[in-house]
């Protein structure tokens, strides 16, 4: 198991992509700290896997992130793999966007990534191996209608990753972003419900509309994105750095 002995930390790990990534890292031998705001959910997902360790943490709260990651490192060693996955999505047309809503998305999707990666890096010593992965989106590579705040936040994640890869170039830590399209997760379930309500269609029809936005015409499975994260943590990807990897069924 290639990642045996490595300590990984996944934010937003109680459901969806985060849970799939945490499970994949555990299966590869890593000991995984799984964070999120719902302590009961984290306890449930960790109950049957001794390599998953729940840590209630809110990425909007800087002290929660810094103190939580420091405690995880004290318990399980430096955070060699950090997957800054926690994020929220909301469809709001630009003319109806409010500054409060804008700031709420930025606080989770961009500020949370910044603080998470900075805190994780602080646990590593000089010369320590590391893999820092941030969850962006296909919206980070192109504009998303009815999603100006979400699109801007995900573009920001890619910019942060590119800057970090340049700053730490040549060292043993790599920085990459994953940019999935629509994935069959609770976020898509909520999006489909919203589309159905706005357009007077069934939720199944709304899901089909979202699936058609992926180039291959189907929703991604969380395991596909988890597989990409696992590859970035492998020795085979040691020269992959500063990249925004689209997982979208075709060209973006």
C-alpha positions as CSV (number, residue, x, y, z in Angstrom):
1,X,0.0,0.0,0.0
2,X,1.8,3.0,-1.4
3,X,0.6,5.5,1.2
4,X,1.1,3.4,4.3
5,X,2.3,5.5,7.2
6,X,1.3,8.8,5.5
7,X,-1.1,11.1,7.4
8,X,-3.8,12.6,5.2
9,X,-6.4,15.2,6.0
10,X,-9.6,15.8,4.0
11,X,-11.9,18.7,4.7
12,X,-15.6,18.3,4.0
13,X,-15.0,14.5,4.3
14,X,-18.3,13.4,5.7
15,X,-20.1,13.1,2.4
16,X,-19.8,13.2,-1.3
17,X,-16.4,13.8,-2.9
18,X,-14.6,14.3,0.4
19,X,-15.8,10.9,1.8
20,X,-14.9,9.1,-1.5
21,X,-11.4,10.6,-1.3
22,X,-10.9,9.9,2.3
23,X,-12.0,6.3,1.8
24,X,-9.7,5.9,-1.2
25,X,-6.7,7.3,0.8
26,X,-7.5,4.9,3.7
27,X,-7.7,1.9,1.3
28,X,-4.2,2.9,0.0
29,X,-2.8,2.7,3.5
30,X,-2.9,6.3,4.7
31,X,-4.2,7.3,8.1
32,X,-6.8,9.9,7.4
33,X,-8.2,12.8,9.5
34,X,-11.7,13.5,8.2
35,X,-13.1,16.9,8.9
36,X,-16.5,18.6,8.7
37,X,-19.0,20.5,10.7
38,X,-21.3,17.6,11.4
39,X,-19.6,15.6,14.2
40,X,-22.3,12.9,14.3
41,X,-21.9,12.3,10.6
42,X,-18.1,12.1,10.9
43,X,-18.4,9.6,13.7
44,X,-20.7,7.4,11.5
45,X,-18.4,7.4,8.5
46,X,-15.3,6.6,10.7
47,X,-17.0,3.9,12.7
48,X,-16.1,1.0,10.5
49,X,-12.6,2.1,9.4
50,X,-9.8,2.3,12.0
51,X,-7.8,4.5,9.6
52,X,-10.4,7.2,9.5
53,X,-10.3,9.7,12.3
54,X,-13.1,12.3,12.7
55,X,-12.3,15.9,13.5
56,X,-15.2,18.4,13.7
57,X,-13.9,21.6,12.0
58,X,-15.4,24.6,10.3
59,X,-13.3,26.0,7.5
60,X,-14.9,29.4,7.9
61,X,-13.4,29.7,11.3
62,X,-9.6,30.3,11.2
63,X,-9.0,29.2,14.8
64,X,-11.0,26.0,14.2
65,X,-8.8,25.1,11.2
66,X,-5.5,26.0,12.7
67,X,-6.2,24.4,16.1
68,X,-7.8,21.4,14.5
69,X,-5.0,20.7,12.1
70,X,-2.3,21.2,14.8
71,X,-4.1,18.7,17.0
72,X,-4.4,16.2,14.2
73,X,-0.7,16.5,13.5
74,X,0.1,16.1,17.1
75,X,-1.9,12.9,17.2
76,X,-1.0,11.3,13.9
77,X,2.1,13.1,12.5
78,X,2.7,15.8,10.0
79,X,-0.1,16.3,7.4
80,X,1.7,14.9,4.3
81,X,-1.5,14.8,2.2
82,X,-4.0,17.6,2.5
83,X,-7.1,17.6,0.4
84,X,-8.9,21.0,0.8
85,X,-12.3,19.8,-0.4
86,X,-14.8,21.6,1.7
87,X,-17.0,23.9,-0.4
88,X,-20.5,25.1,-1.1
89,X,-22.4,25.9,-4.3
90,X,-25.3,28.2,-5.0
91,X,-26.9,29.4,-8.2
92,X,-27.7,33.2,-8.1
93,X,-27.8,35.4,-11.2
94,X,-25.3,38.3,-11.1
95,X,-28.0,41.0,-10.9
96,X,-29.4,39.3,-7.7
97,X,-26.0,38.5,-6.1
98,X,-25.5,40.2,-2.7
99,X,-22.3,41.0,-1.0
100,X,-23.2,38.9,2.0
101,X,-23.8,35.8,-0.3
102,X,-20.6,36.6,-2.2
103,X,-18.6,36.7,1.0
104,X,-20.2,33.5,2.3
105,X,-19.1,31.5,-0.7
106,X,-15.6,33.1,-0.6
107,X,-15.3,32.3,3.1
108,X,-15.8,28.6,2.5
109,X,-14.5,28.0,-1.1
110,X,-11.4,30.2,-1.1
111,X,-10.6,31.5,2.4
112,X,-11.1,28.0,3.7
113,X,-8.7,26.5,1.2
114,X,-6.1,29.1,2.0
115,X,-6.2,28.6,5.7
116,X,-6.3,24.8,5.4
117,X,-3.3,24.5,3.1
118,X,-1.3,27.0,5.1
119,X,-2.0,25.2,8.4
120,X,-1.2,21.8,6.8
121,X,2.1,23.0,5.4
122,X,3.0,24.4,8.8
123,X,3.1,20.8,10.2
124,X,5.8,19.7,7.7
125,X,9.5,20.0,8.4
126,X,12.2,21.1,5.9
127,X,12.5,18.4,3.2
128,X,9.3,16.6,4.2
129,X,7.3,15.0,1.3
130,X,3.9,16.4,0.7
131,X,0.9,16.5,-1.6
132,X,-1.5,19.5,-1.4
133,X,-4.7,19.1,-3.4
134,X,-7.5,21.7,-3.6
135,X,-10.9,21.1,-5.0
136,X,-11.8,23.6,-7.7
137,X,-14.4,22.9,-10.4
138,X,-14.9,23.1,-14.1
139,X,-16.3,26.5,-13.1
140,X,-12.7,27.4,-12.2
141,X,-11.8,26.9,-15.8
142,X,-14.7,28.7,-17.5
143,X,-17.6,30.9,-16.6
144,X,-20.7,29.4,-15.1
145,X,-24.0,31.2,-15.7
146,X,-26.0,32.0,-12.6
147,X,-22.9,31.4,-10.5
148,X,-20.6,34.5,-10.4
149,X,-19.5,34.0,-6.8
150,X,-19.0,30.3,-7.2
151,X,-17.1,30.8,-10.4
152,X,-14.9,33.5,-9.0
153,X,-14.1,31.4,-5.9
154,X,-13.1,28.4,-7.9
155,X,-10.9,30.5,-10.2
156,X,-9.3,31.8,-7.1
157,X,-8.5,28.3,-5.9
158,X,-6.6,27.6,-9.1
159,X,-4.7,30.9,-8.8
160,X,-3.7,30.0,-5.3
161,X,-2.5,26.6,-6.3
162,X,-0.5,28.0,-9.2
163,X,1.1,30.6,-6.9
164,X,2.0,28.0,-4.3
165,X,3.5,25.6,-6.8
166,X,5.8,28.4,-8.0
167,X,6.8,29.4,-4.5
168,X,7.7,25.9,-3.5
169,X,9.1,24.8,-6.9
170,X,11.8,22.2,-6.7
171,X,10.9,20.9,-3.3
172,X,9.3,17.7,-2.2
173,X,5.7,19.1,-2.0
174,X,3.4,19.4,-5.0
175,X,0.3,21.6,-5.3
176,X,-2.6,20.7,-7.7
177,X,-6.2,21.4,-8.2
178,X,-9.0,19.0,-9.3
179,X,-11.7,20.5,-11.5
180,X,-14.6,18.1,-11.8
181,X,-17.8,18.7,-13.7
182,X,-21.2,17.7,-12.2
183,X,-20.7,14.7,-9.9
184,X,-23.5,12.5,-8.5
185,X,-23.4,13.8,-4.9
186,X,-25.8,15.6,-2.6
187,X,-24.7,18.9,-4.1
188,X,-26.1,17.8,-7.4
189,X,-29.2,16.5,-5.7
190,X,-29.8,20.0,-4.3
191,X,-29.0,21.7,-7.6
192,X,-31.5,19.4,-9.4
193,X,-34.2,20.2,-6.9
194,X,-33.7,23.9,-7.5
195,X,-33.7,23.6,-11.3
196,X,-36.9,21.4,-11.1
197,X,-38.6,24.0,-8.9
198,X,-37.6,27.0,-11.2
199,X,-38.5,25.3,-14.5
200,X,-41.5,23.1,-13.6
201,X,-39.8,19.9,-14.5
202,X,-39.2,16.6,-12.6
203,X,-36.0,16.2,-10.6
204,X,-35.0,13.3,-12.9
205,X,-35.3,15.7,-15.9
206,X,-33.2,18.3,-14.0
207,X,-30.5,15.7,-13.2
208,X,-30.5,14.8,-16.9
209,X,-29.9,18.5,-17.7
210,X,-27.0,18.6,-15.4
211,X,-25.6,15.4,-16.8
212,X,-25.7,16.8,-20.3
213,X,-23.4,19.6,-19.2
214,X,-20.6,17.1,-18.8
215,X,-19.0,16.5,-22.1
216,X,-19.7,12.7,-22.1
217,X,-23.3,13.3,-21.1
218,X,-23.4,11.6,-17.8
219,X,-22.9,12.5,-14.1
220,X,-19.5,11.7,-12.8
221,X,-19.1,9.2,-10.0
222,X,-17.3,10.4,-6.8
223,X,-14.9,7.5,-7.2
224,X,-13.6,8.9,-10.5
225,X,-12.5,12.1,-8.7
226,X,-11.1,10.1,-5.8
227,X,-9.0,8.1,-8.3
228,X,-7.5,11.3,-9.6
229,X,-6.7,12.5,-6.1
230,X,-5.1,9.1,-5.3
231,X,-3.0,9.3,-8.5
232,X,-1.7,12.8,-7.5
233,X,-0.5,11.3,-4.3
234,X,1.4,8.5,-6.0
235,X,5.0,8.5,-7.0
236,X,3.9,8.4,-10.6
237,X,2.6,11.9,-10.3
238,X,5.7,13.4,-8.6
239,X,6.3,15.8,-11.5
240,X,2.7,16.9,-11.7
241,X,2.7,20.3,-10.1
242,X,0.7,23.5,-10.4
243,X,-2.0,21.9,-12.5
244,X,-5.7,22.3,-12.8
245,X,-6.9,18.9,-13.8
246,X,-10.3,18.8,-15.6
247,X,-12.5,15.8,-14.9
248,X,-15.3,16.5,-17.2
249,X,-15.7,13.7,-19.8
250,X,-13.9,15.7,-22.5
251,X,-12.3,19.1,-23.3
252,X,-13.6,21.9,-21.2
